[in-house]
Each structure stands twice: as structure tokens, then as C-alpha cells.
Amino acid sequence: MTVRMDRENANYYVIETTMIGRYSFSDAANRGAKNSRMCPHMQNGDDLYDLVTVSDARQKGILPLPWH
């Protein structure tokens, strides 16, 4: 998952979602940065990669998996 902290800041964090709730945000962000394969594709303008905001996903009916 890629996260932008606010609208003014262009810095994005790639988060390893399997670590959420078990490790710190910093650990999940560090792992995500190491494992990220999306960023180079986006920087090169690859049409198969894009960012989707959470609000846009929700409006289109894409919901998170239930938390158990």
C-alpha cells in the first residue's frame, strides 16, 4: 500500500500491509520501501500502474477485507 501523509506533501510511503498491527509503522514503511516494485514503473509512466485514493476506491464500492 502506498500512503501520502497530506495533500501538500508529495512524499509517499510504501507500507508492507502484512506487518500492520504486528510491527511499528516505521518497520512496515522500511520493509515496504525495500520491497517496492511499483515506484519505478510509475516513474517511467507505465500505464499498468497508477495510484488510487482510498476515497475513490470507497466510492467505487471497493471495501477493505473484514478484520478478524
Secondary structure per residue as TSV (DSSP state, phi and psi in degrees):
chain	resnum	aa	ss	phi	psi
A	1	M	-	360.0	141.1
A	2	T	E	-109.7	133.0
A	3	V	E	-124.3	134.7
A	4	R	E	-110.9	129.5
A	5	M	S	-71.5	-30.6
A	6	D	-	-161.7	169.2
A	7	R	S	-69.8	-28.6
A	8	E	S	-82.5	-26.8
A	9	N	-	-90.9	125.2
A	10	A	-	-90.2	8.6
A	11	N	-	-82.5	131.0
A	12	Y	E	-113.7	148.5
A	13	Y	E	-118.0	132.6
A	14	V	E	-97.0	118.9
A	15	I	-	-107.0	133.0
A	16	E	-	-80.1	102.3
A	17	T	G	-66.5	-22.8
A	18	T	G	-70.6	-11.4
A	19	M	G	-95.9	-10.0
A	20	I	B	-63.5	131.2
A	21	G	T	88.4	-13.8
A	22	R	T	-114.5	-21.6
A	23	Y	B	-134.2	171.6
A	24	S	-	-73.6	160.2
A	25	F	H	-57.2	-42.3
A	26	S	H	-59.7	-44.1
A	27	D	H	-63.0	-43.5
A	28	A	H	-66.3	-38.5
A	29	A	H	-68.9	-40.8
A	30	N	H	-63.7	-43.1
A	31	R	H	-65.5	-42.4
A	32	G	H	-60.7	-41.9
A	33	A	H	-63.0	-38.8
A	34	K	H	-69.3	-37.1
A	35	N	H	-93.6	-3.6
A	36	S	-	-66.0	128.4
A	37	R	-	-114.4	-8.3
A	38	M	H	-77.6	-42.6
A	39	C	H	-56.7	-47.1
A	40	P	H	-60.3	-36.4
A	41	H	H	-65.2	-43.4
A	42	M	H	-66.4	-41.2
A	43	Q	H	-64.5	-29.1
A	44	N	T	-87.7	1.5
A	45	G	T	77.0	23.3
A	46	D	-	-63.7	122.5
A	47	D	T	-66.5	-15.5
A	48	L	T	-82.9	-6.0
A	49	Y	-	-122.8	137.8
A	50	D	-	-160.4	164.6
A	51	L	-	-96.6	140.7
A	52	V	-	-125.7	127.6
A	53	T	-	-76.2	154.7
A	54	V	H	-61.0	-42.0
A	55	S	H	-64.1	-38.9
A	56	D	H	-64.4	-41.5
A	57	A	H	-62.0	-44.3
A	58	R	H	-62.6	-41.7
A	59	Q	H	-63.1	-26.9
A	60	K	T	-93.2	6.8
A	61	G	T	86.0	10.2
A	62	I	-	-86.3	118.4
A	63	L	-	-120.0	156.7
A	64	P	-	-69.7	158.7
A	65	L	-	-68.2	147.7
A	66	P	-	-60.7	144.0
A	67	W	-	-91.4	122.0
A	68	H	-	-119.9	360.0
